[in-house]
């Protein structure tokens, strides 16, 4: 019989089940390493940050066609889309804005320097192996924009030996998907390449409208080698390109990350790493009123030293980032650079873990910013752990805020925030639970207003966000159950109204069962209403979704999976086109079937 085991958590919700045919393993043996909170590897069960991990097993079971499908309803996460399949997607982490959280791909910072928010809709989940979702401020490590949190996706990693994988799928709305991958992993080196193409005729975005299609062709490369003296060199690259149609036009896009890394030990206590990365967000837009180009390249160089002595650790780092914009819009400035220096530590005093951090940034466009962080963690007996954290953060004004012709304001400053949270978690061999409460105050919010005779970007608003998150899970025999509930109250302090497009209440329930070579699962997501505009007059109704899935591994390497999303065929919307007066439609019931050859 296939046995399931629960991965113990300190600040997250995550369940792992043994692969078909595998024997039961202790929870501690399969505890995973995470890197997003501190840039250094640390066991998830020892991390005192609010962190959720979506692992490879979960991604295989749920077969998401878009990244939003796997993130919606997770603790502290709210997602809105202007329709399905490659349409504009916004991620709200703990009630902060879509441009106040970071997207990383294998450590490479992604985003648009003009629009401000990452292009979540172009990340291909078919090539993703794991997702780490850090909730809470982390500007002390990453600099600008990490007010709400950080979402890091990791491309697929092969296991020891040589392997080939392939898959093909078809589904509703003329959906087609094909993938091919190769890995060769040894003790001292690794090489992995993969290709994926997804295409769909799409769905109507408005009542009575035409289908709006989407295609995404993606490729990734991962290479690593270990030289003499334990010097390690690595490279990663992920490129997605394609086309998405919307009402009134279409966009050709390129979404690309490239990362190079060298790491080496220096003496017995120090390790040094050097990183270069480039994130590209390019869009060529074709619309009835004119064509436009907005291309962003963000290049980052980082040097970091890590000192370890027993249970204590210190990290010292410096980075330099250069943002460059190429556009048909003639901005007053088309580039800016940022210099940053940071230090963080881990000090263990008895059973108390203390993690202080400090960072200084100097940006040529909007000036200097200091950010601080302090995290505390303490066990309560053998099964519970208490944590608390405080952090400041900031969001950089975009090129649109600063330099857009006729509307930009070169004097606008960064948005700043202060956050505090307290949490407690409990875990045993087959279950976990986690509860956290937080408050974030954001000052100097940037808004376009008519002031002093001109309409431009100004720092004129404030927000206060209070919330709580509860997650739990249990593994019983062949069953795995999990639940996540989030309550968020994001308020504009100037008006007392809820911030646009955020829901207050969200619930995600999941159940999976393994029956020998067969698996069954269900995900239910329930969310409350939201308002699409700042005046809180355009109400979007709450909704409930049921997604079903089943799998059959009929040999060691062959498997068949089917998913039924929105099985009850509910009509719902998470965003509205206020100018034209309609709600963006989401798909009704849809089915997707995928045949796969490979170990997963």
N, C-alpha and C positions, 0 to 999 in steps of 0.2 A: 504494500500500500504506500502511496505517496504521502509523505508527512509534510506539514507546514510548520514554519517557525516564524516567530515574530522578532523583528529587529528592534532592540531596545533603543529608545530615543531619549535625548535630553531636552531638545527644544523643537521637535518636529513631529510630523506624522508620516510614517512610512512602514509598509509591511513587505516582507520578502517571503516567498514560498519556495521550497526546494523544487528543483526541476524534476520533471517526470522521471521516475526511476531512481532518483537520488535518495540517499539515506538521510535521516534526520541529523541536523547539526546543531550544536549549541548556539545560542544567540550571540554570545561574545565572540565565537569563532568567525562569524560572518559580519561582524560590525564593520562598517564602511569608513573610509577616510574622506573628509571634506576639506576644501581649500578656500571657498569663497569668503568666509568671514575674516580670515587673517592672512591670506596668501601663503600660508604654510599648512602642511598636512596635519590634521588633527582628527582623532576618533569622534564620530558623530555623538556618541554617548557622553563625551567629555566636553562638548562644545556648549558654552553658556550663551549662545545666541539663538534667536527664534529662527529656525531653519527647517525647511521641508525638503526632502529628497525624493524625486521621482526616478526610480531606478529602471534598468533595462527590462526586467521582468514585467513591470507595470506597463511600460511602453509597448512591449510585444503583445500583452493581453488586450490592451485597449485600442491599438492600431489607429492613433489619431491622424487625421489628414491635415490638420492645422495645429500649430502650437497652442492656440487659444483653447482647443478642445481639451487638452490635458491640464491646463492651468485654471480654467474656470471653476470657481467654488472652492479652491484650495484655501487654507487658513489665510485670512488677510488679503486675498486676491479677488479683484473684480475685473471683468473683461467686457468691453463693448466693441462691437464691430458694425461697420456700415454695410451689412450684408455678409454673405459667406464666400469663402474661397478667394483669398488674395485681396480682399477689400480692407480699407483702412481699419486697423485694430489698435485699440488703446488699452493699456494695462494700468490699473489703479492699485497700488500697493498701500495698504492701510490708509485708504482715503486720500492719498496724495495725488497730484496730477499725473497725467500720462508722460510728462517730460521730467518728472521728479524721481524716476527710478532708472536704473541702468540695465542694459542688456549686454552680456558678455558671451562670446562664442570661443571656447577654449582659451579664455583669458583675454581675448581681443575685444576692446571696447567698440560697440556698434551704436550708430545713431545718426541723425540728421542735424548738422550744425545750423541749418536754416529753419527747419520746422521745430526742432528740439526733441521730438520723441523718436524712439527706435521704430524701425519697420518690422514689427513682430510678425506681420502676415507673410513675410517672405522667408522665414526660417523653416527649412524642411524637416519636420519631425521624423520622417522616414530615415534620416541619417543621424539622428540623435541617440546617444546611448544613455545619458543621464542628465537630469536637470536639478540644480541646487537653487532653491528660492530662499534668499535671506531677507527677512522682514525687519525693518528698522534702519536707522541711519548708518552709513558707513563711508562718509566723506573723508574720515581720518585715514582711510586706506586708498580710496579710489578718486578722491578729489570731487570735482563738481558733479552734481545731479543725483547723488546717492542719498536723497532725503527719505524716500519711502522704503527703498530696499534695492537689492541687486538680484537679478535672475541670470544665472550662468548655465549655458547649455554646453554639453561635451559631446563631440562627435564619437562615433562608434570605435571601440577598441577590441582588437582580436585577442583570443586566448593563445596559449602556448602552441606552437606548431604552425602548419600551413593550412589555410581553409579558404573555401570559395562559398559565396552565398548568392542567391538569386531569388527574385520574387516577381509576381505579376498579379495585378488586381483589377477588378472592374466593379462598377457600382452605379448608383443612381445619378441622374443628371449627366449621363454620358461620361462618368468618371473613369479614367484609365490611369494605371500606375505600373511602372516597371522599374526594377532595381537590379544592380549587379555589384558585387563586392569581392575583394581579395585581401587576405591578410597573411603575413609571414612574420611570426613572432618567435624570437629566440631569447636566451637569457640576457644578451647584451645588445640586442637590436630589435627593431620592429618596423614594419612597413605595412601600411594599409591604404587602400584606395577604394572608393565606392562611387557609384553613379545612381541617380534617381531621376525619373521623369514622371511628373503628375500633370494631368490635363483634365479639364472638365468644361462642359458647355455652360455651367453655372446655373443660377436661379434668378428670377426677376427680383430686382431690388426695391421695386415699388409696385403697388397693386396695378395690375393690367400692363405692366412693363414687359420688356423683352428680357431674355436671359442674358446675363453678363458673364462671359467666360474668363478662364484663368488657366495659364500654364506656367510651370516652374521646372526648369531643368537644372539639377544640382550635381555638384561633384566635390568630393573632398579627398585630401591627401594628408596622411600622417606618417612621419618618419622619426625614428629615434635611434641613436647609437651611443654606446659607451666606450670611451677611449681609455688608454692607459692613465693611471692616476685618478680613476673614478671621475674623469671629465665626461659629462653627458651633453650631447648636442641633440636638439629636437626642432622639428618644423611641423606646422599645421597650416592647412589652407582649406577654406570652404567657400565655394562660389555658387550662387543661385542667380539665374537670370531667366527672364520670361516676360509675359505680358498679362495685364489684368484690365478688364473692361469695366467702366463705370458709367453712370448716367451722364451723357454729354461728351464722352470721350474714352480714351484708353491711355495706359502707361506702359512703356517698356522700361523694365527695371534691371539693375544689377545690384546684388547684395553680397559683399565679399569680405572675408576676414583672412588675414595672413599673419602668422606668428612665428618668430624665430627665437630660440632659447639656448643659452649655454649655462651650465651649472657645474661647480666644482667645489670640493672641500678645500679649506684653507686652514691647515693645522687640525687639531683634534676637536676644537669647539666651534669653529666658524665654517659656514657655507656661503658661497658667493654665487649669485645668479645675475645674468644679463639678458634682457628681453627687448626685442623690437617687435612692434605690431602695427598693422595698418587695417583700419576698417573703412570700407567704401560703401556709400549709400547713394546710388545714382538713379535718377528717374528722368526719362524723356516723355513729356506729357503732350498728347495730341487732343485738342479740344476745339469745339466749334468757334470759339471766340479768339483762338490763337494758340500756337504751340509754345512750349517752355521747356527749359532744361534746368534741373537743380542737382548738382553733383557735389558730394561731400567726401573728403578724404581726411581721416584722423590718424596721424602717425604718432606713435608713442615709443620712447626709449626709457627703459627703467633699469636701474642698478640696485640690487638689494643684498644685504648681508644679514645672515641669521646666526645668532650666537646661542648655544644651548649648554646648560650646565645642570645635569640632573633633571629636576622637574621645572626648572626655570628657563625662560626663553626671552630673547630680545631681538627685534627686527629693526634695522635701520635701512631706509631706502630713499632714493631720489629719482624723479622722473621728469621728462620733458615731452610735452605734447604740442604738435603743430596741426592746426585745423585749416584746411584750404577749401574754398568754395569756388566752383566753376558754374556759371549760370548765365542764362540769357537776360536775367535781371541784373542791372548794373548797380551792384552794391558799392557804397563808398569805400568799404574795405573788403578784401576777399580772403584775408588770412589773419590768423592770430596765433600766438604761442603762449604756453603756460608752463611755468616751472614749479615743481613741488618737492618738498622734503617731508618725510614722515618718520616717526619712531613709535613702536608699540612693544609692549612687554607682557610677559606672563610670570607672575610671582605667586608661589604657593606658600602660604603661611598656615601651617597645620593642615586643616581640611578646607581652608578658604582659598579659592582661586581669585586673584586680582589681575585684571587685564587693562592697564591704562594705555592710551594712544593720543598722539598729538601730530598735527599736520599743518604746514604752511604752504599756501599757493600764491603765486604772483602771475597774474594774467595781464598781458599788455592792453587788453580791451576794456576790462572792468575792474582792475585793481587787485588788491591783496585780500586774502581771507585766511583766518585761523579756524581750525576745527579741532574739537576734542572729543574723547570718548573714554568711558570707564565702565567695565563690566565686572560683576561679582558673581561667584557661584559657590554654593555650599551644600554638601549632602545633608539630608535629614534621614538618618537611619540608613538601612541598606537599600531601600527601594525608592526613595524620593530625593529630589534635589531642588533647591531654591535658587533663583537667579534674579539679578537686577541689573539694569543698564541705564546709562545716560549718554547722550551724544548730541553734538551739534553738526549741522550739515548746511550745504548751500547748493543752489541751482544757478548755473551760468545763464545770463541772457543770451539768446540766440542771435545769429546774424540778422534775422528778421526784426528782432527787438531793437537791435542797435543800429542797423544800417539800411533797412528796406527803404527804397526811395519814397519819400513823402510821409512815411509813417515811423521810421526808425528814430531812436533817440540815443545818441552816443553817450549821454550822461546817465543812462539807466544803470542801476547796480544789480548785484546778485540778490536772489531771494535767499533768506537765511531761516534756519529752523533750530528748535530745541526739542528733544524727545526724551521721555523717561518711560521705562517699562519695568514691570515686576511679574515674574512667572514662577510656576511650580510644576514639576513633572513627576509622574510615578511610573515605574516600570517593573515588570517581572518577566519570567521566561516566556509567557504567552500573551501578555497584554501590555498596553501602555495608556497613559492619558497625559494631557498637557493643557495647562490653563495659563493665559497671560493677559494682562491688562496694560494699556499704554495711553500716553497722551503726547501729541505733537503740536507745537505752536510754530506757525510759519509767518514770518514778517516780510514786509517789502515785496509782496506778491506783485508780479508784473501784469498790468492790464492796459489795454488801449483805451484811452480816455481823451475827452476834449478839455484841455487845460491850457491856460495862457494863450488862447487864440489858435491852438493847433491840436489836431488829433494825432496822438502818437503813443508810444509805450512809456508808462510811468510806474514807479514803485508806489502803489497807492492802496493795496489791500492787505488784510491779515486773515489768517484762518486758524481755527483750533479743531483738532481732530482727536476724539476720544473713542476708544474701542476696546473690545475684548475678543479673544480667540480661544476656542476649546476644540481639541482634537483627541480622538481615542481610537483604539483598535484592539481586536482580540483574534487569536487563532485557535479554533476549536476543531480537532480532528482534521478533516479535509476542507474546512471552511475558513475563510479569512474575511473579517468584517472590519470596516473603518468608517469613521464619521468625522466631519469637520464643520464647525459652526463659527461664523464671524458676525459680530455686531460692530458697526462703524457709524460714528456720528460726525461727519465732516461739515463744519459750519463756517461760513464767511462771517467773521466777527463784525464787519461793518454793517451787514444787513440782517444777520441772524438767520439766514436761509441756508439750506443744504447746498453744498457744492454740486455743480451739474454732473449728471450721468453716473453718480455713485448710488448704489443701493445701500440701505442700512443693514439688512439682514440677509445672510446667505448660508445655505446648508447643503453639504455634499455627503451623500451616503453611498457606500460601496460594499458589495459582497461578491466573493469569488469562491468557486468550489472546483476542486480537482477530482476527477473520477477516472483514475487510471490514465489512459491516453486522451481522455476528453476533459475539457474545462468549460465552465459556464460562469457568466458574470453579469452584474447589473450595476449601473451607476444612476443615481437619482440626484438631480440638482434643483433646488428650490431657492428662488431669490425674490425679494420684495420689490416694490415699485421704486422708480427713480424719476428725477426731473431732468429734462434735456437742456434747460436754459437756466441762467443765473437768477432770474426772477422767480423760479420755481412755479411756473404756470403751465408748462408743457409736460404733462405727466405721462410716463411710460409704465404700463401695468406690470406687476410682478408676474412670474411664470414658474412652472414646474416642468422638468424634462425627465424622461426615462430613456436611458441608453442600454441596449442589450448586447451581449457578445458571447461567442462560443468558439472553441478551438478543438482541433483533432490532430494530434501528432500520430500519424499512421505508420511512421518508421523513424529510425534514429535521426534522419536528416530532413524528412519531408513533413510538412504540416499544412493544414488548411484552417483559415480563420474567417469568421463572418461577424460583422457588426451591424447593428440596427440602431441608428441614432434618431432621437426624437420619436421613439416607437409609438407614442400616443398621438403623434401628428398635431402637436400644439402649435398655434400661431403665437408668435411673440416677437418683441423687438427690444433692442438695447440702445438704439440711437435714432435720432430724428433729423430730417432735413427741414429745418425751420424756415428756410428761405422759400422752399417750394411747397411746404406744408404736408409732408407725408413721413411716415415712419419707415425706416429701412427694414424690409422683410427678412426674416431668417428662414432657412429651409424647413420644410415639413419632414415627414418620415423619409429616411434614406437608408439604403442598404449598400454595404461594400463587402466584397469577397476577395480574399487574397490567398494565393498558393505560394508557399515559400520552401526553398531548399537551403538548408544551413543548420547550424547548431542551435540557434535561438528559436 
